[in-house]
Amino acid sequence: MANAEHSGRPPEAFGPTAADTARARLRAARLALWLLAAVLAVRQVAVVLGTPRGERLTDLETWVGPDGVLHVNGSLYDSTRFTGTPFGGLVLKPLTRAAEQALGWGWTFGTLLLVAALGLVVARALPQPVTRRTALLAAPVTISMLMLSLPVRNTLWLGQTSIIPVLLVLLGCFVVRDWRAAGVLIGLAAALQPTVLLFAALLWFTGRRRAAAATGASFAAVTALAWAAMPHDSYTYWVHHMAGVGLGGEADALANQSLHGALLRLGLSGPLEIGLFLSLGAAVAALGVRRAVRYARDGQLLLAVALTGCAAIVVSPTTWQHQLLWVLLAVVGRVGKRASDRYVWPVAVILVMTLPAKMMLPNMAVLYPLRDNAVLLAAVAAATVLPFLPRTSPYYRAPVPTQYARPAPTRWKRVPLLPFLKRVLTRPNLLLELLLIRVTYAAYQQVRLGATGGTNTGGRARAEAHGRQILDIERFLHIDIEHWANHAVVKVGWLRDFFDFYYESFHFVVPLSVLALLYWRRPVDYRWARASLGFATLLALVGFWLYPLAPPRLMPNLGVIDTVHGVQDFSKPDYGTLTALTNQYAAMPSLHFGWSLWCGLVIAIVAPKWWMKALGLLHPFFTVSAIVATGNHWVLDAVGGALVVGGGFGLSYLFMGPRARSAAVTAAARAVEPAAPGVPERDPASR
């Protein structure tokens, strides 16, 4: 065999090529995503089947009779817990012979199969053209999103049929080619969820009129069949309850994310509310179908289906949480001409559909109407106002690109570990930043409280034991100054008031002000600083979880006066209202000091004048004095806060590389040095 070096073929051809490496990475990513989808499915099964009887599949088990099987006698709506149509009840009648335990297992696994089928159909229906990578990863990503969504979780928990109408519509629109079969499938979906009849209008105005006629005919036929088989239940549903009104709960309950429910929650009632609901609902339905027709003709049929489903959510008298999957499908729409704006709508939809509403907006009374109707507002926005890009737009496939700084030289060869976290030169989307900051802080609050099992009572003994450990260490190091500092400050009224005000007021104001100023004036430094603060907070959460610690003010017999919160009654498990609401044992590390130190360091690094740097460094000095003097932290808590902040900056450097300004200076310095033979010179990195 000829020597490879003299064959004229490059030696790299005999090793793995870049294309082979890319394919291997794609296969690994696809496998990992399928494993994630499987783990989420197993978790959902474990949660549902691990729940005690009577607390799971509650809507389905309202049919369970004294013999352990679904009863036949009586009305479907005797308990008002069953929210389906009479045709849905007719479909479920054959299950009356199934034993309760077998029914629970079969229903849960059957629902999971429906979710998997729905994910596969959605992945296949993505607007063309799509890249090979998107085509391969779309199915596991979609199934994982569905598993995490609140509608699917509620469907599994309650034992509802709400996934079936969505799947039937998608099968009729994307899988079945025969117009009769497509119309029958969508008609059956409408028989299970009446507002799905809006899809008949979508079919009609997009030229599939025979399918639209078949939809109406099949809906009428099966509804008439159910009326003939169960006349009493049909009368109860269609006349007495007006297509489901009053079933499943009060119409003004937060779970009812329809326009009717929102108007009732705003205090409207009677003829005025009914008139507004009918007029506004008609307007949303007409505008939503019109927009859906336009996007269907543009080749974005999946988006058109999602918009029609969103309109159906709005106009339905009752739209419970398990019936809201249509909003999640609207994630396929593209909004924004800039690449940096493309993530706002998908992230907002995913957060709204996967997280409780209380995590989306602060707990402020003025924001309650937005928080209580978050899903409804997303559905209305998608159906009526959001400017989704048509495929004919030049920005649909090629948005305005994001500007990145050039690769920067680093001290270590493998830094940054995540090259895709590049240093973006332009400021990020403000709405997306505010949304992520709010959700991150809400998650921080939940983890902080969950570190003691949800209450302070559960972790009290352990936290006080850790407090004694910290006190012993400080006494050994001769830094146990908490009692002395606290009583010295208490004796001076103006000093006590100053430290109390500083402790309560500047913990959030200063970090938010620093972030806002960096966002507006120095967007590159904003991303670096934000990432460092996020990493530091994440490390602190680990500390809260592993080492719950009682602060000096909550240590019995220590004699420290709580100057901020008032006298604590140690005979009560929660010491009053404040300690009952939040985890008072999240003291190590001190994020009061940690966040202030982060502010001081960021100001000292980016501020252009020396007096600004000095003023910034005064903030952590005053903060550490306040947290010790008011009895809210030990001295070692501040040390822990400094450690997590140092870890945050270190992780930011490790994952993202150096900040842009320092990288630019280093690159410029290296650029003036003579390059080694055969090595191209580096260009200075852009700011």
Secondary structure, DSSP 4 states (H G I P E B T S, - for coil): ---GGGTTS-GGGGS--HHHHHHHHHHHHHHHHHHHHHHHHHHHHHHHHTSPTTSSSTTGGGGB-TTSBB--SS-TTSSS---S-HHHHHHHGGGGGSBHHHHHHHHHHHHHHHHHHHHHHHHHTSPSP--HHHHHHHHHHHHHHHHHSHHHHHHHHHT--THHHHHHHHIIIII--SHHHHHHHHHHHHHHSGGGGHHHHHHHHTT-HHHHHHHHHHHHHHHHHHHHH-HHHHHIIIIISTTTTTSSS-TTSTT--SHHHHHHHTT--HHHHHHHHHHHHHHHHHHHHHHHHHHHHTT-HHHHHHHHHHHHHHHSS---GGG-HHHHHGGG----SBGGGTTHHHHHHHHHHHS-GGGTS-S-GGGHHHHHTHHHHHHHHHHHT--PPPTTSTTTTSPBPPPBPPPPP-SSTT-SS-TTS--BSSPPPHHHHHHHHHHHHHHHHHHHHHTTTTSSTTTHHHHHHHHHHHHHHHHHHT---HHHHHHHHHTSHHHHHHHHHHHHHHHHHHHHHHHHHHHHH-HHHHHHHHHHHHHHHHHHHHHHHH-----GGGSTTS----TTT----TTSTT-SHHHHHS-TT--SS-HHHHHHHHHHHHHHHH-SSHHHHHHHHHHHHHHHHHHHHTTS--HHHHHHHHHHHHHHHHHHHHHH-S-HHHHHHHHHHHHTSPPPTT-PPPPPPP-
